[in-house]
Amino acid sequence: MAVLLEDRINELQQRVEKMKEEKRYFYLKSIEGASGPRVTIDGREMLMFASYNYLGLITHPKIKKAAIDAIEKYGTGAAGVRLLAGTTKIHEKLEATIAEFKGAEDAVTYSSGYVTNLAAISTLCGRGDLVIIDKLDHASIIDGCLLSGATHRSYLHNNMESLERILSNSGRYINKLIIVDAVYSMDGDVSNLPEISRLAKKYNSKVMVDEAHSIGVLGKTGHGIEEHFGLKDAVDIHMGTLSKTIPSIGGYLAGDKDLINFLKHHSRPFIFSASLPPVAAATAIACFEVIESEPERIINLQKNVKQFKDGLNSMGYNTMNSTTSIVPILVGEEEDTLKLCQMVNDEGIFICPILFPAIPKDTNRLRAHVLATHTSEDIDKALDIFERAGGKLGLI
Ligand SMILES: Cc1ncc(COP(=O)(O)O)c(C=O)c1O
């Protein structure tokens, strides 16, 4: 039922005010200075467990220098859309770097990961086509489906029988595309790519994988989900962001060169929206180089994830099926989730609650992000805080 806009605005206003009065408003906190394993918020040092800076590249000296040099050379913006006057040498170099990193023929970049998913789905799929998505796929994938006009169906999370049921009834569609997150952003578990790829081949569908949370995280050298499973050619369209492990801004699609050329001439965000600032492109290139040259960061991240997750599990917390740097701490009730969040925030952990409707009902949780740059002491300190808070609330 339609509700007057003013009423919706008032309702939100009252909700926010109430949360602020109860000291349970955990949003829009401003961080003083660069985001690292420790951050300063309202003059107080806190342990950061909410950032996507998985490998700690934000303050890397080589990357900062690459950004400064790019500003000196290219200035601050590209002043054009990519198709017309907004392509520079550094954009081309970034796309070549991404293609090489992903083992693809070519790549195209957009101004955000969100826009990249809209661009891919709305350009490659339309009426008469079928897009099949996992129930927990990112919002930008769902929005891309809506924009495309294609039919879209979702299967139960990582449930291959459910996926096959949809595929086995998909004969009437002209083109089929399965789209999954490599690492699910709320649950931290990994998509079953070997089986998805097998089913896609059986039913003549293409596969697109969103690697927002898997680049730099999955695989021995951080190359992502195919490296993780030891697969080759399981993915037709590699999608990723330049805003998480790669601390810049933007998103990419990598794949067959003709497909990328098609996207460069047909995707509306490439034609009607400004290109990435050259400094963002230079930053991203330097990040890919550091991921290649400093594999110890990935090893450290995986070690930290194990320490944190094992610690939480041994206390009795449920971290769902997470095996990655995203570690959900399942609570259930909204009230308990907010209380836990408040208690650990008071003790100096910066972490955010994830509440229904962003996730299914009764699975309210805190979502922790483990970083390569956390020290073992940082993790022990956080575990100690979680143990005391969970004990007081009777959650563990
Ligand atoms: C799985 C996934 N895809 C896409 C995006 C959008 O990326 P960006 O923030 O670069 O727009 C996100 C952002 O959180 C994400 O988690």
Ligand as a Chemical Component Dictionary entry (heavy atoms), coordinates in Angstrom:
data_LIG
# 
_chem_comp.id                   LIG 
_chem_comp.type                 NON-POLYMER 
_chem_comp.pdbx_formal_charge   0 
_chem_comp.three_letter_code    LIG 
# 
loop_
_chem_comp_atom.comp_id 
_chem_comp_atom.atom_id 
_chem_comp_atom.alt_atom_id 
_chem_comp_atom.type_symbol 
_chem_comp_atom.charge 
_chem_comp_atom.model_Cartn_x 
_chem_comp_atom.model_Cartn_y 
_chem_comp_atom.model_Cartn_z 
_chem_comp_atom.pdbx_ordinal 
LIG C1 C1 C 0 29.117 -8.770 -3.248 1  
LIG C2 C2 C 0 29.160 -7.298 -3.563 2  
LIG N1 N1 N 0 29.014 -6.902 -4.838 3  
LIG C3 C3 C 0 29.035 -5.606 -5.175 4  
LIG C4 C4 C 0 29.211 -4.622 -4.229 5  
LIG C5 C5 C 0 29.223 -3.182 -4.649 6  
LIG O1 O1 O 0 30.539 -2.725 -4.713 7  
LIG P1 P1 P 0 30.923 -1.179 -4.540 8  
LIG O2 O2 O 0 30.865 -0.883 -3.078 9  
LIG O3 O3 O 0 32.301 -1.107 -5.095 10 
LIG O4 O4 O 0 29.945 -0.384 -5.310 11 
LIG C6 C6 C 0 29.374 -4.975 -2.898 12 
LIG C7 C7 C 0 29.540 -3.928 -1.866 13 
LIG O5 O5 O 0 29.492 -4.088 -0.711 14 
LIG C8 C8 C 0 29.350 -6.359 -2.544 15 
LIG O6 O6 O 0 29.476 -6.747 -1.274 16 
# 
loop_
_chem_comp_bond.comp_id 
_chem_comp_bond.atom_id_1 
_chem_comp_bond.atom_id_2 
_chem_comp_bond.value_order 
_chem_comp_bond.pdbx_ordinal 
LIG C1 C2 SING 1  
LIG C2 N1 SING 2  
LIG C2 C8 DOUB 3  
LIG N1 C3 DOUB 4  
LIG C3 C4 SING 5  
LIG C4 C5 SING 6  
LIG C4 C6 DOUB 7  
LIG C5 O1 SING 8  
LIG O1 P1 SING 9  
LIG P1 O2 DOUB 10 
LIG P1 O3 SING 11 
LIG P1 O4 SING 12 
LIG C6 C7 SING 13 
LIG C6 C8 SING 14 
LIG C7 O5 DOUB 15 
LIG C8 O6 SING 16 
# 
